[in-house]
Amino acid sequence: QLPWEIKELKSFFTESILMKDGSEVSNSVVKNRLREIINDEDKMCPLGDEELMKILKKEGYEVARRTVSKYRDELKLPVARLRKNI
């Protein structure tokens, strides 16, 4: 209980993502990496969620396409077709 509101204890912690080597990392690390990949992508041909998932898997993060989509939405990043610049 805080002086200005009541918060659930779980809101102070983040979820973890399993790595290929068996270790765990915070999902905020994966979100930051996802943001970096999207910021560095070719804006003429942006990456879809499937390609983003494959890049993260190559880097060792065990994530599903649905998870990539969920994190992209949480970061308020649009889908590939809306990120395209002509």
Contacts in CASP RR format, 6 or more apart in sequence:
PFRMAT RR
TARGET T0000
AUTHOR 0000-0000-0000
METHOD contacts of the structure
MODEL  1
QLPWEIKELKSFFTESILMKDGSEVSNSVVKNRLREIINDEDKMCPLGDE
ELMKILKKEGYEVARRTVSKYRDELKLPVARLRKNI
14 26 0 8 1.000
14 27 0 8 1.000
14 28 0 8 1.000
15 26 0 8 1.000
15 27 0 8 1.000
16 24 0 8 1.000
16 25 0 8 1.000
16 26 0 8 1.000
16 27 0 8 1.000
17 24 0 8 1.000
17 25 0 8 1.000
17 26 0 8 1.000
17 27 0 8 1.000
17 29 0 8 1.000
17 30 0 8 1.000
17 61 0 8 1.000
17 62 0 8 1.000
17 63 0 8 1.000
18 24 0 8 1.000
18 62 0 8 1.000
19 25 0 8 1.000
19 60 0 8 1.000
19 61 0 8 1.000
19 62 0 8 1.000
20 60 0 8 1.000
20 61 0 8 1.000
20 62 0 8 1.000
21 60 0 8 1.000
25 61 0 8 1.000
27 71 0 8 1.000
30 56 0 8 1.000
30 61 0 8 1.000
30 63 0 8 1.000
30 71 0 8 1.000
31 71 0 8 1.000
31 74 0 8 1.000
31 75 0 8 1.000
33 56 0 8 1.000
33 59 0 8 1.000
33 61 0 8 1.000
34 52 0 8 1.000
34 56 0 8 1.000
34 68 0 8 1.000
34 71 0 8 1.000
34 72 0 8 1.000
34 75 0 8 1.000
34 77 0 8 1.000
35 75 0 8 1.000
35 77 0 8 1.000
37 47 0 8 1.000
37 52 0 8 1.000
37 55 0 8 1.000
37 56 0 8 1.000
38 46 0 8 1.000
38 47 0 8 1.000
38 52 0 8 1.000
38 72 0 8 1.000
38 77 0 8 1.000
38 83 0 8 1.000
41 47 0 8 1.000
41 83 0 8 1.000
43 83 0 8 1.000
43 84 0 8 1.000
43 85 0 8 1.000
44 84 0 8 1.000
44 85 0 8 1.000
44 86 0 8 1.000
45 84 0 8 1.000
46 80 0 8 1.000
46 81 0 8 1.000
46 83 0 8 1.000
46 84 0 8 1.000
47 55 0 8 1.000
47 80 0 8 1.000
48 79 0 8 1.000
48 80 0 8 1.000
49 65 0 8 1.000
49 68 0 8 1.000
49 69 0 8 1.000
49 72 0 8 1.000
49 79 0 8 1.000
49 80 0 8 1.000
50 65 0 8 1.000
52 68 0 8 1.000
52 72 0 8 1.000
53 63 0 8 1.000
53 64 0 8 1.000
53 65 0 8 1.000
53 67 0 8 1.000
53 68 0 8 1.000
56 63 0 8 1.000
56 68 0 8 1.000
57 63 0 8 1.000
72 79 0 8 1.000
77 83 0 8 1.000
END
